[in-house]
C-alpha cells in the first residue's frame, strides 16, 4: 500500500502509472480538503525496485486557508529530508528545484476569502534531492518540512526486488570491518573556559533528558547577528546505539582486511559512545535548507549489553545562520526527530 489514506486503495505501482496516479491524487486532495485544517502530507511508494525503476516519485500536499496561501511560494519553501537508516546519514534539500508556476498572487481587492481552504499539490522525484543510493539501496525515513510544518514520516525501501540474492555471510563480514566512530564534532575547545562552546555536559539550560528514545531541544529565541554574539542551542538525548557507535578501547587493533589503520583521537574524558545528530534549519525568507552534522559523545557507563546511550550538548548556531530572519530548527538521528524550535537573528542596523 502507498502512504496515502488507506481508503484510496492505491498500490506502489500506481506511482509509476499516470492514470492511476491522477485518480489517487484527486482522491487524496478531496480527503485532505474535507478536513478543513492546515496540513502537510507526503505520498510515495513504500518500496522501489531499483533494477526496474529509475525514479522514486512522491507527491506533496499542502492544505491551508486561501487567506494564508495567497502570495505564499509553496514550491520555494518546501524541503524534503531523509535519514538513511543503515548509515545514519541525513540529507535535506529543496524538494522542487524547477518552479513550474508562480505562487498565488496577493489579492488586489479588499474581499475577504473567508474560511475557504485550498490544497496545493506538487509531484517530484525524491532521487535527485535526497541523493538516493541506486547501487546499494537501503531504507530511507522521509519527511517533508515547510517552515514550522512537518508531514508524517514515511519509510521508503530501495531494493533489487524479491528475487535478489543476499549473502548473510558477506553482510556479516562487512559489518565486522566497520571503522570506529569518527571523533566528536564540533571539537571541544582547547581553552579551559566553562563558557566556551561547544559543551557536551548538561548545564542549567539543558532540557530534561528524555525518559525514552528521543531528542529534546531548547534555544535562545533571538540574537543580534554581529561579531562576538552567540545563539546557543541546548540538547539532551537518549538514542539507540550499535557496535558502530561504541568507542573502542585505546589498545584496539584493526581487524584483518580493515581499511582503517589507527583509532582517532577521542580526547579526555574518553566517551563511551558517539552518536550522529543532524540539526536542520529552515529560514522564513531565505529558506535554505541549512544543516549542521553533530557527532555527540555519551559519557554513560555502558555495559556490553547496553542498547542505548544518553548525553547533552550546547552548540553555537549563529555561524550557521546566514542572514537575519526567523528560523525553524529540527534535529534528526535515526528514527528520532525533534522540533521545530523557533529562533531568530536581527541585524545590528535594525536595533533602535
N, C-alpha and C positions, 0 to 999 in steps of 0.2 A: 504493500500500500504506500501511497505517497503521504506527504505530511500536510496535505490539505485536510479540510474537515472530513471525517470518515464517511459521512453520508454521501459524499460525491462519488465514491466508488471508483476512483481512478487508480491505475496501476503505474509502476515506474516507467513502463514502456510508453505511456501516454505522453510523457515529456519529450519524446522523440517523434511524435506523430502530430502533425499540425492540427487536424480537425479535432482530435481527442483533446489536445491541449487547449484549444479555443473553447470547447464546451466546458472543460473543467475550470478554466479561468473565469468565464462568465458566471458559472455557478458559485464559485468562491467569492466573487465580487458581491453577488446578491446576498450571500450568507453573512459576509462581513458588514455590509451596509445595514442589514436588518438589525444589527446590534446597536447602531447609532452611538458609537463611542470611539474615541481615538484609539487606533490600534495599528501595529506594525506586524505583518505576517510574512513568514518565509515559506515557500512551497518549492520542493525539489525532490528528486528521486532519492530513495534511501540507499540504493545500490546502483553503481555504474560499472558495466563491463568494459574495462579499458582495452580489451582486444578487439571489441566490436564497435566501440563508440569513440569519438574524438572530442567530445564536449561534455560538460556537466551542467545542463540547463537549470535555471532557477527562476522563480517569479517572486517579486517583492510587491506586497500590497500595503498601501498606507491609507487608512481611512481617517478623516478628520473633518471638522466642520468646514463648510465652504468659506466662512469668515477667516478661519486660520490658514486655509490653503491658498487664498488669493495672494499672489506675489511671492509665495514660498517656492524655492527651487529644490524640489524633491530629488531630482537627479544629481544635483551638485552636492547635496548633503548626505546622501545615502552611502553608508560604509558597510563592507562585509568583512567579517573576521572569521578565522578558522584556527582551531587547535589541532595539530597533527598528533593524535593520541599516542602513537608509538614513540615519537621522538620528543614530544612536548613543545615543538616549535609553534610559535604563534605568528600568524600573518594577518595583516589588516590593510585593506586598500579601498579606494573608492569603487563601488560596485559598477557604476555607469561611467565609463570614460568618454563615450561619444554621446553628446547631447542631441537627441533626436527632435526635441521640440522645446520651446521656451516654457517657463512656468506660467501659470495662470496670472494674467496681469492684474495689478490692483484695480479695484473698482474706481471709475471716474465719476460716479454719482453717489448720492447720499443714501441710496436704497439699502436697507439692512437685509442681508441674506437670511437672517433669522437663524433657525436651528437646522437648516438643511446640511446634510452630510454628503461628501463625495469620496471616491476611492480612486487613488492613483495606482496604476499597475505598470510595473517595468519588468521585462524579461532580460536576462543576461546570462552569460556563460561564466560559471564560477572558476573555470580552469585558469584563465589568464590572471585575474587579480589575486587569486589565492595560491598561485604557483603550485597547483596540484601535481603530485608526482605520478606521471603516467607510466613510469617504468616499474617502480616498486609497489605503487598503490598504497593502501592503508586506510585508516579510519580518520575522518575529519569531523570535528564538532563545530558546526557553522552557526553563526549568529549575525543578524543584521543590526546595525546601530544607526540611529537617526537622532542626532543630538542627544537628548536625555531619554529617548525611547529605544527599547530593545524588542526584538522579535523573540519567539520561542527558539530554543536551541535544538538543532537537528543534526543527528549523526548520519554522515554520508560515507558509505563504504566503497572504495575503489578496489576492484579485484579483477582477475582474469577469467572469471566465470566458474561455475560449479565443477567443470571438468579439469581445472588446472591442478597439476600435481604439486603437493607441498611436502618437502622432506623435513620431518621434525628434527632429524639429527643435524642437518645443516643449520636450521634455526637455532638449535641449542649451541652449536659450535660458535656461530657468530655472536650469540649473546654472551658467551664466555670471554670474548675478546673485547667487550665494551671498554672504552677508556675510562679512567677515573673522572669524576666530575671536574669541570673547569673551576678555577678559584672564584672567590666571592667577587661580585661586581655590582655597583661601583666599589672599588677597593677601599678599605679603611684608611682614613687619613694618617699620615705619618706623625703629625704633631699630637702630643698628649693634651688635647683640649676637649673637655667634656661637652662643649658646644659645637664642635666641628661635626660636619656631615660628610658621608653617611654614618649612621649608627645602626647597630644590629642587636641592641639590647632594649628591652622595654623601658619606656620613660613615663613620666606623669601624663603626657598627652597621648600615649599609645592607647588604641581602643582595646576593649576587653578581648582576651583570647577566645576564639570560637570554641564552643564545647564539643563540636563535631567538625568534620572536614569543611573548611571554608576559609575565606579571607575577609577581614574587617578593615575598613579604610576610614581615615579622617584626614582633613587637610585644612590649612589656613584658607579662609574664604576669599580674601582679597589681599593682593600685594602690589606695591609700586614697582614697575618694570624699570629699574635703574641699577647701576653698579653698586655692589655691596648689599643688596637686598636678597632675601631668600623667600621661597614659598615651600615650607616643609610639608611633606606628606607622610603620615604615620600609618603603618600597617601592622596587623597581628594576624598570624596564620596558623592553621593546623591542616596539614596536607598529607596525602598518601606518599610513601616512599618505596622504592625498589632498590635493588643492588646498585643500579647506576647512579643513585643519589648519595650513597654512603661514601664517606671519605675514608680511604684505606689507611691502615696503619703505616707509619713513616717508613718501615723497612720492607714494604710490599714490593715485590719484583714483578715486572710484566710477564704474562704467560707467553709461552712459545707461540709464534705467529702474530703476536700483537703488533699493531702499528705504532703504539706509544712506547717510549723508552724510559721515561722517568716521571715521577709524580710532580704535579705542580706544587708551588709554594702556597700553603694554606694559611700561614700566619699563626699567631698565638693570641688568644687561646684557639686550639685546633678545633674546628667544627666537627660534629658527628655526621652531619649530612648537609648537602647543598641542594636547594630546590629552585627551579626557574619560576619566576613570576613576571609577567609582562604587563606594564602599565600602558594602557591605550588612552589617548587623549583626543577628543573631538572638539573643534572650535565652532563658535556660532557664526563667525564671519568668514575667516579662513579656516575651512573645515579640517584640513589636513588629509588623512589622519596622522598623528604623531605617536611614536612608540618608544618606550624605554624598557629594554630587557634586563631585568634584575636576576642575579644569582645570589640568593639569600641563604645565610647559614642558620643551622639549628645547633644549639649547644646542649640539647637534651642528652641525658644519659640513655642511649638507645641500646637495648638488649638485642641479641641476634634474631629474635622473633618479632621485633617491632615492625609494624607496617605503616606507621605514620610518625611524623615529627612536627614540631611547632617552633615558632620563633617570632621575632618582631623586626621591624625596620623603620628607619626615618631617613628619607632622601630629600634633597632639594630639587624641586621640579622646575624652578624658574628657568634654568638654561634650556629646557625643552619646550618652552612656550614662546614662539617666535614673535608674536605681535600682541599688543594689549587688546584683550577681548575676554568674553566669558568662555570657559571651557567645561567639558564634562569628562570626568576621569573614571576609567574602568580598570579592573585588574583581572587577569586570566592566568590560570595554572591548571593544566589537565582539564578535568571536568568541572572545576570550580571557577566561578565568576563573581565579581563584586562590583558594585556601582550601579548607577552613576553617582559620583560625588561632584558637586558644583563648586568651581573656584574661578577666580578672575584675576587679571592683571590690568592696571591702569597706567597710562603714560604719565611721566613726570610733568609734562606740559599741561595735563588736564587737572592738576591739583589746584585748588583755589588759592 
